Amino acid sequence: MRYVLTGHATHQAARRGIALSQVRQVVDNPEQRFPQRPGRDIFQSRVTVKRRTWLMRVIVDVDRDPAEVVTVYRTSNITRYWREQS
């Protein structure tokens, strides 16, 4: 999938101390991907930073070409957002 990082996503990643290489890794190879609403998907993966596991969530508008990474954040509350596969 072709995608670009918006200025907002780049700013939020820098503000939150998230490396853009990690953002690209999650978008290129997410552990989970599911729709948030029509045209917008959530890509997420568990990442380890300084021996602590986080859930990195990348919000992507997929209804355009190239797709646009809207924002990114990480959370320690993995169980809240993780979706068990049925």
WOSUL-V367014 format. One record per residue. N is the residue number from 1. RES is the residue in one letter. D_FIRST is the distance of its C-alpha to the first C-alpha in whole Angstrom. Layout:
n = {N | N}
res = {RES | RES}
d_first = {D_FIRST | D_FIRST}
This chain:
n = {1 | 2 | 3 | 4 | 5 | 6 | 7 | 8 | 9 | 10 | 11 | 12 | 13 | 14 | 15 | 16 | 17 | 18 | 19 | 20 | 21 | 22 | 23 | 24 | 25 | 26 | 27 | 28 | 29 | 30 | 31 | 32 | 33 | 34 | 35 | 36 | 37 | 38 | 39 | 40 | 41 | 42 | 43 | 44 | 45 | 46 | 47 | 48 | 49 | 50 | 51 | 52 | 53 | 54 | 55 | 56 | 57 | 58 | 59 | 60 | 61 | 62 | 63 | 64 | 65 | 66 | 67 | 68 | 69 | 70 | 71 | 72 | 73 | 74 | 75 | 76 | 77 | 78 | 79 | 80 | 81 | 82 | 83 | 84 | 85 | 86}
res = {M | R | Y | V | L | T | G | H | A | T | H | Q | A | A | R | R | G | I | A | L | S | Q | V | R | Q | V | V | D | N | P | E | Q | R | F | P | Q | R | P | G | R | D | I | F | Q | S | R | V | T | V | K | R | R | T | W | L | M | R | V | I | V | D | V | D | R | D | P | A | E | V | V | T | V | Y | R | T | S | N | I | T | R | Y | W | R | E | Q | S}
d_first = {0 | 4 | 6 | 10 | 13 | 16 | 19 | 20 | 18 | 19 | 22 | 22 | 21 | 23 | 26 | 25 | 25 | 21 | 20 | 17 | 16 | 16 | 14 | 11 | 13 | 12 | 9 | 8 | 10 | 12 | 15 | 15 | 13 | 15 | 16 | 18 | 19 | 17 | 14 | 14 | 13 | 14 | 13 | 16 | 17 | 21 | 21 | 25 | 26 | 30 | 31 | 29 | 27 | 24 | 22 | 19 | 17 | 14 | 14 | 11 | 12 | 9 | 12 | 11 | 9 | 8 | 8 | 11 | 12 | 15 | 17 | 18 | 21 | 22 | 25 | 28 | 28 | 26 | 28 | 27 | 24 | 23 | 23 | 24 | 23 | 25}
